[in-house]
Amino acid sequence: MPVEFFRCLATCHTVATKGEESPETIRYLATSPDEAALVTAAKNFGFFFFRRTTTSVCVRETNVEKMGMFHDVLYDILNILEYSSSRRRQSVICQYPDGRLVLYCKGADNVIFERLADGNDDIKTKTREHLENFGAAGLRTLCLAYKDLSLHAYKSWNEKLIEAKTSLKDREEILDEVAELIEKDLVLIGCTAIEDKLQAGVPSCIETLSRAGIKIWILTGDKMETSINIAYACRLINNDMKQLIMSSETDDIREIESRGDQVEIATYMRAAVKNQLKKLLEEAENSQQSYHPNLALVIDGKCLTYALDPSLRGMLLNLSLDCSSVICCRVSPLQKAQVTSLIKKDAGRITLSIGDGANDVSMIQAANIGVGIIGLEGRQAVMASDYAISQFRFLTDLLLVHGRWSYLRICKVVTYFFYKNLVFALTQFFYTFQTGFSGQRFYDDSFQTLYNIIFTTLPVIAVGLFEKDVSASLSKKFPELYKEGTRNTFFKLTVWMEVAVVSLFQSLVVYYFVVASSTNSVHSSGKMLGLWDVSTMAFNCLVVIVNLRLLLMCDAITRWHYTSVGLGLLAWLAYILVYSGVYSKGIYSAFCVSASTAYFYVTFLLVVVVALLPDILYKGVQRWFFPLNYQIIQECHGHEPDQSSALLQIRNQLTPDEARSFQVAQLPRETNTGFAFDSPGFESFFGEKAGVYAPQKAWDVARRASMLRPKPKTPRRD
Amino acid sequence: MDEDGGSSSAVGIEAQSIPPRQSNTLYLFTQQSLPACKPVLTPAWVITIYFLIGAICIPVGLLSLDASRSVVEITDRYDTDCIPPPFKSNKVAYIKDSSISKNCSRFLKVPKHMKAPIYIYYQLDNYYQNHRRYVKSRSDKQLLHGLKYNSTSSCKPEEYNNGLPIVPCGLIAWSLFNDTYSFSRGTAALKVNRKDISWKSDRDHKFGKQVYPFNFQNGSLIGGGSLDPNVPLSDQEDLIVWMRTAALPSFRKLYGRIEEDLDADDVVVVDVSNNYNTYSFGGKKKLVLSTSSWLGGKNDFLGMAYLSVGSSSILLSLIFLLLHVKNPRPYGDTNYSSWNWKGVSS
């Protein structure tokens, strides 16, 4: 029996080899790291798969009886029944050199158990026990089985297979049916378990994200026990939480399933799911009233199929929104997308999907934001995603740092645009009342055009690029700041009203204070100003105020802000000097005339001060008496020296050797395995044909031990 | 406000292990960690800013107010009083009838000593010199180049008369103000200097030295004053002043200067030739005598505005100071934040 076990591992796969055919140097190319791991395991136990031809697999088998002896065995692979997410198993039919015909099958435990021959109950119960233990330990399990075939039975079946392969209609389904014919009456060999190790930093990342007010759902193809364990490891579930479990693995469901009547199963399941949903919903409401600790919903794919039914959707949604974490296990790629759009469309929430496998593609595309993890599972998720990151834990950076900044920047840029155009347009609006509603323009045409193109453009670009209220480290340290974004603190109606009021006030000041200058002489020579002199004065004030207010609303002012504001104002000054100097229209010499009076400067100072003073007052009072969270953090930590800048300074003082050794020490201790916490593994066996490198010793003990070493300290120089 | 060089980038090993291969600025830029000034508007800053603004505004306000107060201004509305009683009910007929003498005498009492030069303005109210169609009814090129420039379509309807172009064309020139004033004190006439009443840049660059009025005010409809065809436009200062259109429907224009001091309680006799028709649209005409300061004419608004802004700033800063001293908000007080800080703050 053990021999069959490893032969199954060594033959039943679609791994390709690369490199020299020696156990030390060979590399396996597999579509899923799980597959490669199983083949590697077989290799380590003396069944070394070293070559694949189109029709055969070569395995170097160590002789069990005579130690140290080995011989190469050539297995002819007659058929491969490929993996698919609906079949959840794969089989090969191989012929031994001595002519023996065997079907090896490996697949999900429930799928295999359905197809076992009667008898052998002791190994079945034992395997079930193993499976439960492995699942509880958070390992991913597969069952292996084999079946001896007679030549005659195989030949008649093969004819059907060839027929199915050449059929023009519904080929996939017919192939599945034909496969069913031979994948039955199997003999159980045993089961395998693979640890899908969490990436570094996943638990803390998830904890950080949930502190940021983000609800996290796990959608996985793993077994229920496995996924609950992963959820524990990710700190999505803890012992204080009440678990609401909806499982299809109950005895009565099994019993009905064993009868095999599909219609009966469906009706029974629907009723069962409905009852369960009702019960859990009541339970959730009760526990909310009694301030019970948080709830966690665990639901499996089969239940989900019925719960996603339009009649039960609403109940599922209510239940899941009451829970602080939701785990969906054994779900198909399609269901992942369905669950995502349930939250997105029905609950109207913003969703983000993150995954690394080909089976996450539909979910990534269904969500508002799709994030792909670049890893061992291929590039399909990355290709379908909006953002690609290399490790799960960088999601904190993506959301809490760059996402937050981006939100802040967009809000500021949009409100600023609104503000500056409103101020500008309102002055024109007020003027209309005093021209007999004739539509005379207050400003010169070219001012109107260039206002948005040149005079006020650059600074707002600087805000869009550089604005940040708190540093990256602080945004990660205080994830609660992210809630300002989910509550839309910077972009809600009151913000718009504030901006509108500020604009109205400033335009009133600019217009009426400046226009007052036209009622009387403004120069000791008694001469009067005309329309264009007054409007140039007003426009001058406007450009300065709008640019200064930009600086006032920034939380981080880099030298680019100063440069761009300076450039904008200089451009205005240069433009007006040239334009009013060479072109002899109404505007001719308007600026020089008005700027030659003392009145111009006195008014300018007054207008700028009066226009900006309430802004300062508002900001000061708001920060003083009603501070926002980010403002408190600015006050608490704004003066702390930043780690990165300190580091840069140190780096500048290091000798080249020291710098080099420091950088070596800073290299990540741990090579990235490329798995997210939800590495679907088995389901993506054939997700992608492209070769993917599997780590030779992905889960070896030595490497795990090395992770425990403390992080190197920053070298300091006295 | 609070300057500190450099802000943090992503912390942790991953950020630090990347050496700055490019130039340092580009590295800081791409890592979003350019050194930045992080202004935090703390109470101390608010108080300081307000106090400083108050400290600047009040002196400026006092200076402006003083300048404005030093100006003596006499305003006399004469458009209704200069109509003889028989015509009171039909002012438009009076002003249109060229056979009636339009002369009229006004007696202005000088309230305070007025130091030369004393500026003479006429003020028109409810006169929309800023109407869109009025403002554009001129040809700046023609004013500079005269008859050589002939695409003057913007001047319609005062572009041609009897098939000949009009110089200066357009409604603005056509409606030139033509009331005249002469002044006397006692028996001695006061000399009025009517030179240099327009901005020099207008005379030199906007009105041609070789451009003479042509075919002007020859139509059947007379809008206003006429011009001496033998004087170039650059010397027609009344026209130049008039054509610098005003921004508001109520405006003043400089007429001339009296270059003698006027003493308090002097009575100035003004002989007004009341020619200009403002009656048909309900406009008002006023004569203004005013001295001038470094800030121009009488303008209390600036000084008052400065004073009120300055004093309210000082007041606010004092209130804030009191609040700050009596009941200070601890810097970075976490009690104000909206989430539970236990176990969060470091």
Interface residues (C-beta under 8 A of the other chain):
Chain A: F394 D397 V401 W405 Q434 T435 G436 S438 G439 Q440 R441 F466 K468 S471 A472 S473 L474 K476 K477 F478 E480 K483 F513 V515 A516 S517 S518 T519 N520 S521 V522 H523 S524 S525 G526 K527 M528 L529 G530 L531 V534 S535 C554 D555 A556 I557 T558 R559 W560 S584 K585 G586 Y588 S589 C592 V593 T597 A598 Y599 V602 T603 L605 L606 V609 V610 L613 I616 L617 K619 G620 V621 R623 W624 F625 P627 N629 Q631 I632 I633 Q634 E635 C636 H637 G638 H639 P641 D642 Q643 S644 S645 L647 L648 R651 A659 Q663 Q666 L667 P668 K711
Chain B: D2 D4 G5 G6 S7 S8 S9 A10 V11 I13 E14 A15 Q16 S17 P19 P20 N24 Q31 Q32 S33 L34 P35 A36 C37 K38 P39 V40 L41 T42 P43 W45 V46 I49 Y50 I53 I56 C57 V60 S64 P117 Y119 Y121 Y128 Q129 N130 H131 R132 R133 V135 D140 K141 L144 D196 I197 S198 W199 S201 D202 H205 K206 V241 R244 T245 A246 A247 L248 P249 S250 F251 R252 K253 L254 R257 S290 S292 S293 W294 L295 G296 G297 K298 N299 F301 L302 A305 Y306 V309 S313 L316 F320 R329 Y331 G332 D333 T334 Y336 S337 S338 W339 V344 S345 S346
